[in-house]
Amino acid sequence: MKIALINENSQAAKNSMIEHALRKVVEPMGHEVFNYGMYAADDAAQLTYVQVGILAAVLLNSGAADYVITGCGTGEGAMLACNSFPGVICGHVEDPLDAYTFAQINDGNAIALPFAKGFGWGGDLNLEYIFEKLFAEESGQGYPRERAVPEKRNKKILDEVKTLTYRDMSEILTSIDRELVKGALSTEGFAKYFEANCRDEKLKAAVQEVLA
């Protein structure tokens, strides 16, 4: 699995700490981590939580990433921005139980974490425990297990609803304010990783058009 890490501007200083916790947990599981930044508070690319949503949606819809780890001060803005786009099911996760139940019940492909609110002593350990529970098992198996059938049915219904309530991501990308999108796709990590990992030529072409 290709896991993308994205930080917005208010919590960019925590990027290396989050990356360390994520790699420590998921690389032994065989997953790859791609750090799309922001890497520091003074990065040239300054991502708002809205732009985090744009970048996450581009990565997930293009196949450049299979999962996105992101967040903001409270995690709420990043979650809302991510869920504004097709192909993204983002959960708000504060603790390991949130992580496990979101993975097993909702079977999403992104989480938004609060990197300021409640993030005190032991915050790095909480991140490790969250990542352990998030990726501990194959997602979407249901919790409790006797609820697996209706939960899988509800997830399928949600996926079908989202295909009807959202436009194609390529169309969305070229309709949003161009400078906003350019800013979202301006990180060093995007330039480094996106083209090699992208599996959707139509979306790749839309990205190239926006960045031209």
MDTraj code that builds the backbone (N, CA, C; nanometers):
import mdtraj as md
import numpy as np

residues = "MET LYS ILE ALA LEU ILE ASN GLU ASN SER GLN ALA ALA LYS ASN SER MET ILE GLU HIS ALA LEU ARG LYS VAL VAL GLU PRO MET GLY HIS GLU VAL PHE ASN TYR GLY MET TYR ALA ALA ASP ASP ALA ALA GLN LEU THR TYR VAL GLN VAL GLY ILE LEU ALA ALA VAL LEU LEU ASN SER GLY ALA ALA ASP TYR VAL ILE THR GLY CYS GLY THR GLY GLU GLY ALA MET LEU ALA CYS ASN SER PHE PRO GLY VAL ILE CYS GLY HIS VAL GLU ASP PRO LEU ASP ALA TYR THR PHE ALA GLN ILE ASN ASP GLY ASN ALA ILE ALA LEU PRO PHE ALA LYS GLY PHE GLY TRP GLY GLY ASP LEU ASN LEU GLU TYR ILE PHE GLU LYS LEU PHE ALA GLU GLU SER GLY GLN GLY TYR PRO ARG GLU ARG ALA VAL PRO GLU LYS ARG ASN LYS LYS ILE LEU ASP GLU VAL LYS THR LEU THR TYR ARG ASP MET SER GLU ILE LEU THR SER ILE ASP ARG GLU LEU VAL LYS GLY ALA LEU SER THR GLU GLY PHE ALA LYS TYR PHE GLU ALA ASN CYS ARG ASP GLU LYS LEU LYS ALA ALA VAL GLN GLU VAL LEU ALA".split()
xyz = np.array([
    [0.0837, -0.1186, 0.0000],
    [0.0000, 0.0000, 0.0000],
    [0.0883, 0.1251, 0.0000],
    [0.0520, 0.2240, -0.0810],
    [0.1211, 0.3523, -0.0848],
    [0.0458, 0.4490, 0.0067],
    [0.1109, 0.4928, 0.1123],
    [0.0492, 0.5811, 0.2108],
    [0.1110, 0.7193, 0.1987],
    [0.0265, 0.8207, 0.1745],
    [0.0732, 0.9575, 0.1600],
    [0.0516, 1.0341, 0.2904],
    [0.1522, 1.1095, 0.3308],
    [0.1419, 1.1979, 0.4457],
    [0.1344, 1.3416, 0.3965],
    [0.0349, 1.4158, 0.4449],
    [0.0186, 1.5565, 0.4076],
    [-0.0029, 1.6392, 0.5346],
    [0.0739, 1.7454, 0.5490],
    [0.0547, 1.8401, 0.6589],
    [0.0153, 1.9774, 0.6051],
    [-0.0773, 2.0453, 0.6748],
    [-0.1086, 2.1838, 0.6364],
    [-0.0224, 2.2796, 0.7185],
    [-0.0379, 2.4106, 0.6888],
    [0.0609, 2.5067, 0.7384],
    [0.0654, 2.5217, 0.8894],
    [-0.0473, 2.5126, 0.9584],
    [-0.0444, 2.5394, 1.1022],
    [0.0293, 2.4325, 1.1818],
    [0.0403, 2.3117, 1.1250],
    [0.1027, 2.1999, 1.1974],
    [0.2213, 2.1408, 1.1215],
    [0.2775, 2.2187, 1.0300],
    [0.3866, 2.1685, 0.9466],
    [0.5110, 2.1344, 1.0279],
    [0.5304, 2.2016, 1.1389],
    [0.6501, 2.1755, 1.2198],
    [0.6525, 2.0337, 1.2754],
    [0.5376, 1.9674, 1.2806],
    [0.5312, 1.8314, 1.3331],
    [0.5516, 1.7253, 1.2244],
    [0.5774, 1.7662, 1.1028],
    [0.5833, 1.6715, 0.9913],
    [0.6836, 1.5587, 1.0137],
    [0.8052, 1.5923, 1.0541],
    [0.9081, 1.4879, 1.0686],
    [0.8727, 1.3907, 1.1800],
    [0.8125, 1.4404, 1.2867],
    [0.7727, 1.3537, 1.3970],
    [0.6613, 1.2585, 1.3535],
    [0.5642, 1.3102, 1.2778],
    [0.4541, 1.2267, 1.2281],
    [0.5079, 1.1223, 1.1308],
    [0.5964, 1.1659, 1.0409],
    [0.6546, 1.0724, 0.9440],
    [0.7298, 0.9601, 1.0148],
    [0.8048, 0.9952, 1.1180],
    [0.8805, 0.8937, 1.1913],
    [0.7876, 0.7895, 1.2533],
    [0.6802, 0.8368, 1.3187],
    [0.5852, 0.7448, 1.3817],
    [0.5179, 0.6562, 1.2777],
    [0.4826, 0.7158, 1.1637],
    [0.4144, 0.6410, 1.0578],
    [0.5063, 0.5344, 0.9985],
    [0.6276, 0.5732, 0.9645],
    [0.7221, 0.4771, 0.9058],
    [0.7541, 0.3639, 1.0031],
    [0.7711, 0.3987, 1.1296],
    [0.8045, 0.2990, 1.2313],
    [0.6998, 0.1884, 1.2360],
    [0.5726, 0.2266, 1.2170],
    [0.4642, 0.1292, 1.2271],
    [0.4386, 0.0562, 1.0959],
    [0.4307, 0.1292, 0.9850],
    [0.3774, 0.0673, 0.8623],
    [0.4830, 0.0053, 0.7721],
    [0.6066, 0.0522, 0.7777],
    [0.7068, -0.0073, 0.6888],
    [0.7343, -0.1534, 0.7212],
    [0.7377, -0.1945, 0.8488],
    [0.7515, -0.3380, 0.8764],
    [0.6332, -0.4204, 0.8263],
    [0.5198, -0.3554, 0.8029],
    [0.4029, -0.4240, 0.7475],
    [0.4116, -0.4386, 0.5957],
    [0.5120, -0.3740, 0.5348],
    [0.5286, -0.3821, 0.3904],
    [0.4720, -0.2647, 0.3136],
    [0.4236, -0.1623, 0.3839],
    [0.3672, -0.0452, 0.3186],
    [0.4768, 0.0573, 0.2889],
    [0.4527, 0.1428, 0.1893],
    [0.5433, 0.2510, 0.1546],
    [0.4851, 0.3834, 0.2012],
    [0.5716, 0.4723, 0.2483],
    [0.5292, 0.6051, 0.2912],
    [0.5870, 0.7091, 0.1957],
    [0.5003, 0.7997, 0.1496],
    [0.5418, 0.9096, 0.0630],
    [0.5040, 1.0401, 0.1340],
    [0.6044, 1.1175, 0.1714],
    [0.5823, 1.2409, 0.2462],
    [0.5662, 1.3567, 0.1479],
    [0.4448, 1.4071, 0.1361],
    [0.4152, 1.5162, 0.0431],
    [0.4277, 1.6536, 0.1077],
    [0.4750, 1.6603, 0.2339],
    [0.4874, 1.7890, 0.3002],
    [0.3525, 1.8373, 0.3521],
    [0.3457, 1.9577, 0.4045],
    [0.4569, 2.0482, 0.4247],
    [0.5610, 1.9881, 0.5199],
    [0.6865, 2.0261, 0.4979],
    [0.7939, 1.9709, 0.5783],
    [0.8321, 2.0598, 0.6961],
    [0.8063, 2.1895, 0.6833],
    [0.8399, 2.2852, 0.7886],
    [0.7492, 2.4063, 0.7760],
    [0.7407, 2.4822, 0.8831],
    [0.6487, 2.5962, 0.8845],
    [0.6841, 2.7016, 0.7805],
    [0.8123, 2.7086, 0.7419],
    [0.8549, 2.8116, 0.6475],
    [0.8710, 2.7588, 0.5050],
    [0.8101, 2.6437, 0.4745],
    [0.8137, 2.5913, 0.3376],
    [0.7608, 2.6945, 0.2384],
    [0.8157, 2.6908, 0.1185],
    [0.7644, 2.7787, 0.0126],
    [0.6198, 2.7442, -0.0196],
    [0.5875, 2.6158, -0.0188],
    [0.4498, 2.5712, -0.0421],
    [0.3749, 2.5771, 0.0904],
    [0.2808, 2.6686, 0.1013],
    [0.2020, 2.6873, 0.2228],
    [0.0614, 2.6322, 0.2009],
    [0.0340, 2.5114, 0.2528],
    [-0.0941, 2.4455, 0.2289],
    [-0.1958, 2.4804, 0.3366],
    [-0.3129, 2.5270, 0.2947],
    [-0.4258, 2.5396, 0.3859],
    [-0.4946, 2.4044, 0.3959],
    [-0.5879, 2.3912, 0.4908],
    [-0.6559, 2.2617, 0.4997],
    [-0.7439, 2.2365, 0.3772],
    [-0.7901, 2.3427, 0.3115],
    [-0.8657, 2.3251, 0.1870],
    [-0.7762, 2.2638, 0.0804],
    [-0.6537, 2.3136, 0.0711],
    [-0.5594, 2.2595, -0.0269],
    [-0.5163, 2.1183, 0.0078],
    [-0.5142, 2.0854, 0.1360],
    [-0.4896, 1.9470, 0.1762],
    [-0.5944, 1.8559, 0.1149],
    [-0.7210, 1.8995, 0.1179],
    [-0.8281, 1.8204, 0.0583],
    [-0.8089, 1.8009, -0.0915],
    [-0.7692, 1.9075, -0.1596],
    [-0.7445, 1.8984, -0.3048],
    [-0.6325, 1.7994, -0.3326],
    [-0.5204, 1.8139, -0.2625],
    [-0.4053, 1.7255, -0.2843],
    [-0.4403, 1.5810, -0.2519],
    [-0.5091, 1.5593, -0.1411],
    [-0.5481, 1.4226, -0.1052],
    [-0.6362, 1.3606, -0.2127],
    [-0.7313, 1.4378, -0.2646],
    [-0.8223, 1.3858, -0.3663],
    [-0.7490, 1.3528, -0.4962],
    [-0.6540, 1.4366, -0.5338],
    [-0.5750, 1.4086, -0.6545],
    [-0.4959, 1.2796, -0.6371],
    [-0.4330, 1.2638, -0.5225],
    [-0.3509, 1.1437, -0.4991],
    [-0.4361, 1.0171, -0.4980],
    [-0.5492, 1.0198, -0.4300],
    [-0.6324, 0.8999, -0.4176],
    [-0.7041, 0.8672, -0.5486],
    [-0.7560, 0.9671, -0.6156],
    [-0.8290, 0.9405, -0.7397],
    [-0.7380, 0.9006, -0.8549],
    [-0.6124, 0.9420, -0.8483],
    [-0.5181, 0.9063, -0.9549],
    [-0.4508, 0.7728, -0.9294],
    [-0.4653, 0.7203, -0.8084],
    [-0.3940, 0.5980, -0.7737],
    [-0.2515, 0.6216, -0.7299],
    [-0.2104, 0.7488, -0.7201],
    [-0.0746, 0.7784, -0.6739],
    [-0.0592, 0.7420, -0.5269],
    [-0.1701, 0.7377, -0.4546],
    [-0.1696, 0.6925, -0.3150],
    [-0.2919, 0.6053, -0.2922],
    [-0.2767, 0.5084, -0.2033],
    [-0.3889, 0.4230, -0.1643],
    [-0.4537, 0.4711, -0.0351],
    [-0.3776, 0.5478, 0.0428],
    [-0.4272, 0.5954, 0.1711],
    [-0.3610, 0.7289, 0.2006],
    [-0.4341, 0.8188, 0.2667],
    [-0.3801, 0.9496, 0.3031],
    [-0.3900, 0.9689, 0.4538],
    [-0.2787, 1.0097, 0.5128],
    [-0.2735, 1.0513, 0.6528],
    [-0.2564, 1.2022, 0.6544],
    [-0.3514, 1.2726, 0.7147],
    [-0.3428, 1.4175, 0.7183],
    [-0.4043, 1.4681, 0.8475],
    [-0.4265, 1.5976, 0.8539],
    [-0.4845, 1.6574, 0.9723],
    [-0.4617, 1.8058, 0.9735],
    [-0.4997, 1.8689, 1.0839],
    [-0.4792, 2.0115, 1.1044],
    [-0.4829, 2.0349, 1.2551],
    [-0.5115, 2.1561, 1.2989],
    [-0.5133, 2.1819, 1.4415],
    [-0.6112, 2.0943, 1.5171],
    [-0.7344, 2.0868, 1.4670],
    [-0.8371, 2.0031, 1.5303],
    [-0.8656, 1.8766, 1.4512],
    [-0.8225, 1.8717, 1.3273],
    [-0.8543, 1.7598, 1.2392],
    [-0.9850, 1.7781, 1.1647],
    [-1.0699, 1.8701, 1.2115],
    [-1.2026, 1.8858, 1.1514],
    [-1.1954, 1.9467, 1.0116],
    [-1.1179, 2.0549, 0.9969],
    [-1.1100, 2.1202, 0.8665],
    [-1.0552, 2.0285, 0.7592],
    [-0.9482, 1.9566, 0.7919],
    [-0.8891, 1.8648, 0.6948],
    [-0.9870, 1.7543, 0.6575],
    [-1.0609, 1.7030, 0.7557],
    [-1.1600, 1.5995, 0.7273],
    [-1.2682, 1.6518, 0.6339],
    [-1.3210, 1.7697, 0.6636],
    [-1.4273, 1.8266, 0.5812],
    [-1.3786, 1.8536, 0.4387],
    [-1.2565, 1.9063, 0.4276],
    [-1.2019, 1.9347, 0.2944],
    [-1.1836, 1.8063, 0.2147],
    [-1.1292, 1.7030, 0.2777],
    [-1.1089, 1.5756, 0.2077],
    [-1.2416, 1.5163, 0.1618],
    [-1.3420, 1.5217, 0.2478],
    [-1.4718, 1.4636, 0.2138],
    [-1.5528, 1.5476, 0.1163],
    [-1.4981, 1.6627, 0.0755],
    [-1.5641, 1.7454, -0.0254],
    [-1.5448, 1.6900, -0.1658],
    [-1.4607, 1.5870, -0.1792],
    [-1.4229, 1.5383, -0.3112],
    [-1.4636, 1.3930, -0.3314],
    [-1.4830, 1.3533, -0.4584],
    [-1.5152, 1.2133, -0.4885],
    [-1.3972, 1.1236, -0.4575],
    [-1.4251, 0.9970, -0.4330],
    [-1.3188, 0.8993, -0.4159],
    [-1.2459, 0.9082, -0.2851],
    [-1.2945, 0.9901, -0.1918],
    [-1.2287, 1.0060, -0.0626],
    [-1.3298, 0.9810, 0.0487],
    [-1.2970, 0.8900, 0.1394],
    [-1.3742, 0.8712, 0.2618],
    [-1.2777, 0.8919, 0.3775],
    [-1.2885, 1.0079, 0.4406],
    [-1.1928, 1.0488, 0.5429],
    [-1.2586, 1.0503, 0.6800],
    [-1.1966, 0.9837, 0.7749],
    [-1.2466, 0.9801, 0.9113],
    [-1.1692, 1.0733, 1.0021],
    [-1.2374, 1.1274, 1.1019],
    [-1.1723, 1.2092, 1.2039],
    [-1.1293, 1.1155, 1.3168],
    [-1.0004, 1.1071, 1.3401],
    [-0.9449, 1.0079, 1.4330],
    [-0.8658, 1.0780, 1.5422],
    [-0.9026, 1.0497, 1.6671],
    [-0.8320, 1.1077, 1.7811],
    [-0.7550, 1.0049, 1.8628],
    [-0.7951, 0.8782, 1.8558],
    [-0.7301, 0.7767, 1.9396],
    [-0.7316, 0.6422, 1.8673],
    [-0.6631, 0.5414, 1.9205],
    [-0.6555, 0.4115, 1.8536],
    [-0.7910, 0.3450, 1.8310],
    [-0.8858, 0.3644, 1.9227],
    [-1.0180, 0.3057, 1.9031],
    [-1.0883, 0.3688, 1.7835],
    [-1.0774, 0.5022, 1.7693],
    [-1.1308, 0.5681, 1.6490],
    [-1.0708, 0.5055, 1.5235],
    [-0.9389, 0.4869, 1.5263],
    [-0.8685, 0.4348, 1.4087],
    [-0.9184, 0.2957, 1.3721],
    [-0.9295, 0.2087, 1.4721],
    [-0.9692, 0.0710, 1.4454],
    [-1.1135, 0.0635, 1.3963],
    [-1.2043, 0.1334, 1.4641],
    [-1.3455, 0.1241, 1.4241],
    [-1.3704, 0.1911, 1.2894],
    [-1.2992, 0.3001, 1.2616],
    [-1.3135, 0.3627, 1.1295],
    [-1.2686, 0.2672, 1.0201],
    [-1.1546, 0.2028, 1.0418],
    [-1.1039, 0.1090, 0.9408],
    [-1.1978, -0.0089, 0.9215],
    [-1.2465, -0.0657, 1.0303],
    [-1.3265, -0.1879, 1.0204],
    [-1.4725, -0.1623, 0.9821],
    [-1.5293, -0.0517, 1.0279],
    [-1.6703, -0.0238, 1.0002],
    [-1.6881, 0.0577, 0.8728],
    [-1.6076, 0.1641, 0.8590],
    [-1.6287, 0.2579, 0.7479],
    [-1.5395, 0.2326, 0.6280],
    [-1.4294, 0.1586, 0.6472],
    [-1.3435, 0.1164, 0.5361],
    [-1.3037, 0.2340, 0.4475],
    [-1.2565, 0.3417, 0.5114],
    [-1.2191, 0.4606, 0.4350],
    [-1.0788, 0.4523, 0.3786],
    [-1.0342, 0.5649, 0.3208],
    [-0.9001, 0.5684, 0.2613],
    [-0.8204, 0.6914, 0.3041],
    [-0.8674, 0.7590, 0.4091],
    [-0.7950, 0.8756, 0.4610],
    [-0.8378, 0.9002, 0.6047],
    [-0.7463, 0.9535, 0.6840],
    [-0.7833, 0.9995, 0.8182],
    [-0.7280, 1.1395, 0.8395],
    [-0.8013, 1.2177, 0.9193],
    [-0.7582, 1.3509, 0.9593],
    [-0.7397, 1.3515, 1.1105],
    [-0.6219, 1.3897, 1.1535],
    [-0.5848, 1.3861, 1.2945],
    [-0.5777, 1.5275, 1.3529],
    [-0.6097, 1.5429, 1.4824],
    [-0.5886, 1.6719, 1.5486],
    [-0.4440, 1.6820, 1.5965],
    [-0.3655, 1.7670, 1.5304],
    [-0.2239, 1.7775, 1.5642],
    [-0.1943, 1.8890, 1.6640],
    [-0.2978, 1.9621, 1.7068],
    [-0.2801, 2.0651, 1.8090],
    [-0.3726, 2.0382, 1.9271],
    [-0.5020, 2.0263, 1.9022],
    [-0.5996, 2.0041, 2.0086],
    [-0.5721, 1.8707, 2.0789],
    [-0.5433, 1.8780, 2.2078],
    [-0.5198, 1.7572, 2.2858],
    [-0.3883, 1.6880, 2.2564],
    [-0.3027, 1.7512, 2.1766],
    [-0.1765, 1.6868, 2.1374],
    [-0.0666, 1.7333, 2.2329],
    [-0.0526, 1.6657, 2.3449],
    [0.0457, 1.7048, 2.4443],
    [0.1499, 1.5980, 2.4663],
    [0.1879, 1.5808, 2.5920],
    [0.2877, 1.4813, 2.6291],
    [0.2387, 1.3425, 2.5867],
    [0.3238, 1.2679, 2.5171],
    [0.2863, 1.1359, 2.4683],
    [0.2145, 1.1386, 2.3352],
    [0.2069, 1.2561, 2.2718],
    [0.1379, 1.2653, 2.1430],
    [0.1988, 1.1765, 2.0365],
    [0.3309, 1.1631, 2.0394],
    [0.3974, 1.0781, 1.9408],
    [0.3611, 0.9309, 1.9628],
    [0.3482, 0.8903, 2.0891],
    [0.3080, 0.7529, 2.1179],
    [0.1645, 0.7271, 2.0744],
    [0.0782, 0.8255, 2.0978],
    [-0.0608, 0.8101, 2.0538],
    [-0.0677, 0.7912, 1.9035],
    [0.0167, 0.8644, 1.8294],
    [0.0205, 0.8478, 1.6840],
    [0.0601, 0.7046, 1.6474],
    [0.1624, 0.6524, 1.7121],
    [0.2049, 0.5155, 1.6814],
    [0.0914, 0.4168, 1.7069],
    [0.0231, 0.4319, 1.8195],
    [-0.0863, 0.3401, 1.8518],
    [-0.2018, 0.3546, 1.7532],
    [-0.2283, 0.4778, 1.7094],
    [-0.3319, 0.5013, 1.6075],
    [-0.2963, 0.4284, 1.4787],
    [-0.1724, 0.4448, 1.4323],
    [-0.1316, 0.3816, 1.3064],
    [-0.1326, 0.2287, 1.3195],
    [-0.0955, 0.1788, 1.4354],
    [-0.0988, 0.0338, 1.4558],
    [-0.2402, -0.0204, 1.4406],
    [-0.3368, 0.0456, 1.5024],
    [-0.4752, -0.0022, 1.4960],
    [-0.5386, 0.0250, 1.3603],
    [-0.4967, 0.1313, 1.2951],
    [-0.5533, 0.1646, 1.1641],
    [-0.5183, 0.0583, 1.0606],
    [-0.3951, 0.0089, 1.0661],
    [-0.3471, -0.0853, 0.9651],
    [-0.3240, -0.2257, 1.0202],
    [-0.3781, -0.2542, 1.1386],
    [-0.3533, -0.3833, 1.2035],
    [-0.4110, -0.5000, 1.1262],
    [-0.5249, -0.4792, 1.0610],
    [-0.5946, -0.5858, 0.9900],
    [-0.6469, -0.5325, 0.8576],
    [-0.6869, -0.6228, 0.7725],
    [-0.7539, -0.5814, 0.6500],
    [-0.8768, -0.4994, 0.6881],
    [-0.8925, -0.3838, 0.6248],
    [-1.0032, -0.2960, 0.6622],
    [-1.1359, -0.3480, 0.6071],
    [-1.2440, -0.2990, 0.6656],
    [-1.3774, -0.3322, 0.6182],
    [-1.4292, -0.4680, 0.6603],
    [-1.3703, -0.5263, 0.7649],
    [-1.4172, -0.6577, 0.8097],
    [-1.5354, -0.6499, 0.9061],
    [-1.5670, -0.5277, 0.9515],
    [-1.6804, -0.5095, 1.0410],
    [-1.6407, -0.5133, 1.1862],
    [-1.7121, -0.4343, 1.2674],
    [-1.6924, -0.4384, 1.4111],
    [-1.8227, -0.3984, 1.4798],
    [-1.8692, -0.4843, 1.5730],
    [-1.8206, -0.6206, 1.5976],
    [-1.8436, -0.7087, 1.4752],
    [-1.7768, -0.8223, 1.4694],
    [-1.7785, -0.9028, 1.3483],
    [-1.9188, -0.9458, 1.3065],
    [-2.0081, -0.9624, 1.4031],
    [-2.1444, -1.0028, 1.3661],
    [-2.2191, -0.8913, 1.2929],
    [-2.1601, -0.7704, 1.2928],
    [-2.2205, -0.6589, 1.2192],
    [-2.1597, -0.6432, 1.0806],
    [-2.0738, -0.7353, 1.0404],
    [-1.9981, -0.7190, 0.9160],
    [-2.0882, -0.7062, 0.7938],
    [-2.1927, -0.7875, 0.7842],
    [-2.2768, -0.7866, 0.6638],
    [-2.3476, -0.6528, 0.6448],
    [-2.4214, -0.6014, 0.7452],
    [-2.4860, -0.4719, 0.7235],
    [-2.3867, -0.3574, 0.7078],
    [-2.2715, -0.3642, 0.7739],
    [-2.1735, -0.2572, 0.7606],
    [-2.1131, -0.2544, 0.6204],
    [-2.0850, -0.3713, 0.5648],
    [-2.0341, -0.3757, 0.4274],
    [-2.1399, -0.3272, 0.3290],
    [-2.2657, -0.3622, 0.3573],
    [-2.3742, -0.3164, 0.2709],
    [-2.3856, -0.1632, 0.2742],
    [-2.3761, -0.1069, 0.3942],
    [-2.3846, 0.0384, 0.4064],
    [-2.2678, 0.1083, 0.3385],
    [-2.1476, 0.0499, 0.3489],
    [-2.0309, 0.1083, 0.2819],
    [-2.0502, 0.1066, 0.1307],
    [-2.1049, -0.0023, 0.0773],
    [-2.1294, -0.0106, -0.0665],
    [-2.2319, 0.0937, -0.1091],
    [-2.3344, 0.1123, -0.0286],
    [-2.4361, 0.2135, -0.0593],
    [-2.3729, 0.3526, -0.0609],
    [-2.2881, 0.3810, 0.0388],
    [-2.2210, 0.5113, 0.0443],
    [-2.1344, 0.5337, -0.0790],
    [-2.0609, 0.4314, -0.1196],
    [-1.9775, 0.4438, -0.2392],
    [-2.0635, 0.4755, -0.3616],
    [-2.1777, 0.4098, -0.3738],
    [-2.2661, 0.4335, -0.4875],
    [-2.3257, 0.5738, -0.4838],
    [-2.3621, 0.6184, -0.3651],
    [-2.4165, 0.7539, -0.3509],
    [-2.3118, 0.8569, -0.3922],
    [-2.1878, 0.8364, -0.3501],
    [-2.0821, 0.9333, -0.3821],
    [-2.0557, 0.9411, -0.5316],
    [-2.0745, 0.8305, -0.6044],
    [-2.0546, 0.8364, -0.7495],
    [-2.1619, 0.9224, -0.8166],
    [-2.2769, 0.9373, -0.7509],
    [-2.3862, 1.0160, -0.8080],
    [-2.3847, 1.1610, -0.7622],
    [-2.3272, 1.1877, -0.6463],
    [-2.3331, 1.3220, -0.5898],
    [-2.2080, 1.4046, -0.6166],
    [-2.1055, 1.3457, -0.6787],
    [-1.9835, 1.4174, -0.7099],
    [-1.9541, 1.4096, -0.8590],
    [-1.8921, 1.5148, -0.9118],
    [-1.8474, 1.5138, -1.0507],
    [-1.7137, 1.4404, -1.0626],
    [-1.6720, 1.4181, -1.1864],
    [-1.5429, 1.3563, -1.2125],
    [-1.4306, 1.4449, -1.1593],
    [-1.3297, 1.3844, -1.0965],
    [-1.2226, 1.4615, -1.0337],
    [-1.1461, 1.5464, -1.1345],
    [-1.1283, 1.4973, -1.2546],
    [-1.0580, 1.5759, -1.3571],
    [-1.1339, 1.7041, -1.3885],
    [-1.2651, 1.6932, -1.3970],
    [-1.3493, 1.8102, -1.4242],
    [-1.3451, 1.9075, -1.3065],
    [-1.3513, 1.8532, -1.1861],
    [-1.3455, 1.9375, -1.0663],
    [-1.2147, 2.0150, -1.0628],
    [-1.1052, 1.9463, -1.0906],
    [-0.9726, 2.0053, -1.0786],
    [-0.9562, 2.1258, -1.1704],
    [-1.0104, 2.1178, -1.2890],
    [-0.9958, 2.2278, -1.3839],
    [-1.1028, 2.3347, -1.3665],
    [-1.1961, 2.3126, -1.2738],
    [-1.3013, 2.4106, -1.2472],
    [-1.2713, 2.4981, -1.1263],
    [-1.1919, 2.4468, -1.0336],
    [-1.1575, 2.5227, -0.9130],
    [-1.0587, 2.6335, -0.9491],
    [-1.0575, 2.7376, -0.8680],
    [-0.9615, 2.8461, -0.8869],
    [-0.8214, 2.7896, -0.9113],
    [-0.7626, 2.8290, -1.0230],
    [-0.6368, 2.7676, -1.0654],
    [-0.5229, 2.7908, -0.9677],
    [-0.5152, 2.9095, -0.9108],
    [-0.4072, 2.9383, -0.8176],
    [-0.4204, 2.8559, -0.6898],
    [-0.5447, 2.8324, -0.6477],
    [-0.5686, 2.7489, -0.5296],
    [-0.5173, 2.6077, -0.5536],
    [-0.5474, 2.5537, -0.6722],
    [-0.5035, 2.4185, -0.7059],
    [-0.3522, 2.4135, -0.7234],
    [-0.2976, 2.5122, -0.7916],
    [-0.1520, 2.5157, -0.8085],
    [-0.0811, 2.5148, -0.6743],
    [-0.1338, 2.5915, -0.5801],
    [-0.0749, 2.5941, -0.4473],
    [-0.0810, 2.4592, -0.3797],
    [-0.1924, 2.3890, -0.4007],
    [-0.2091, 2.2570, -0.3390],
    [-0.1126, 2.1545, -0.3962],
    [-0.0753, 2.1724, -0.5218],
    [0.0096, 2.0749, -0.5901],
    [0.1537, 2.1235, -0.6037],
    [0.1916, 2.2192, -0.5203],
    [0.3232, 2.2820, -0.5350],
    [0.4282, 2.2274, -0.4396],
    [0.3944, 2.1254, -0.3618],
    [0.4927, 2.0761, -0.2650],
    [0.6060, 2.0012, -0.3345],
    [0.7185, 1.9986, -0.2678],
    [0.8349, 1.9247, -0.3184],
    [0.8002, 1.7773, -0.3379],
    [0.7225, 1.7233, -0.2448],
    [0.6852, 1.5830, -0.2540],
    [0.5991, 1.5531, -0.3748],
    [0.5085, 1.6453, -0.4094],
    [0.4239, 1.6221, -0.5264],
    [0.5088, 1.6148, -0.6530],
    [0.6014, 1.7079, -0.6669],
    [0.6898, 1.7070, -0.7838],
    [0.7746, 1.5805, -0.7888],
    [0.8083, 1.5297, -0.6722],
    [0.8974, 1.4141, -0.6631],
    [0.8264, 1.2817, -0.6889],
    [0.7014, 1.2694, -0.6379],
    [0.6375, 1.1384, -0.6352],
    [0.5194, 1.1199, -0.7308],
    [0.4473, 1.2263, -0.7627],
    [0.3172, 1.2080, -0.8274],
    [0.3257, 1.1393, -0.9626],
    [0.4062, 1.1899, -1.0522],
    [0.4054, 1.1369, -1.1894],
    [0.4429, 0.9893, -1.1927],
    [0.5386, 0.9497, -1.1115],
    [0.5820, 0.8096, -1.1118],
    [0.4749, 0.7162, -1.0574],
    [0.3934, 0.7658, -0.9650],
    [0.2942, 0.6798, -0.8995],
    [0.1543, 0.6900, -0.9572],
    [0.1264, 0.7934, -1.0345],
    [-0.0076, 0.8143, -1.0887],
    [-0.0465, 0.7013, -1.1835],
    [-0.1703, 0.6515, -1.1697],
    [-0.2188, 0.5436, -1.2559],
    [-0.3397, 0.5860, -1.3400],
    [-0.3718, 0.7139, -1.3405],
    [-0.4881, 0.7632, -1.4141],
    [-0.4420, 0.8706, -1.5115],
    [-0.4367, 0.8355, -1.6390],
    [-0.3830, 0.9269, -1.7393],
    [-0.4716, 1.0503, -1.7578],
    [-0.6016, 1.0346, -1.7441],
    [-0.6914, 1.1492, -1.7590],
    [-0.6674, 1.2516, -1.6489],
    [-0.6529, 1.2039, -1.5273],
    [-0.6285, 1.2955, -1.4163],
    [-0.4875, 1.3537, -1.4248],
    [-0.3924, 1.2737, -1.4700],
    [-0.2569, 1.3254, -1.4887],
    [-0.2571, 1.4407, -1.5886],
    [-0.3342, 1.4253, -1.6966],
    [-0.3433, 1.5309, -1.7976],
    [-0.4072, 1.6563, -1.7393],
    [-0.5083, 1.6374, -1.6529],
    [-0.5724, 1.7542, -1.5902],
    [-0.4752, 1.8254, -1.4984],
    [-0.3941, 1.7495, -1.4261],
    [-0.2935, 1.8090, -1.3391],
    [-0.1920, 1.8879, -1.4223],
    [-0.1471, 1.8301, -1.5322],
    [-0.0491, 1.8964, -1.6171],
    [-0.1072, 2.0245, -1.6777],
    [-0.2364, 2.0209, -1.7098],
    [-0.3015, 2.1413, -1.7645],
    [-0.3056, 2.2521, -1.6610],
    [-0.3402, 2.2166, -1.5376],
    [-0.3474, 2.3173, -1.4311],
    [-0.2096, 2.3762, -1.4019],
    [-0.1072, 2.2912, -1.4012],
    [0.0263, 2.3363, -1.3639],
    [0.1030, 2.4024, -1.4786],
    [0.0487, 2.3908, -1.6002],
    [0.1189, 2.4460, -1.7167],
    [0.1319, 2.5978, -1.7071],
])
top = md.Topology()
chain = top.add_chain()
for i, resn in enumerate(residues, 1):
    res = top.add_residue(resn, chain, resSeq=i)
    for name in ("N", "CA", "C"):
        top.add_atom(name, md.element.get_by_symbol(name[0]), res)
traj = md.Trajectory(xyz[None], top)
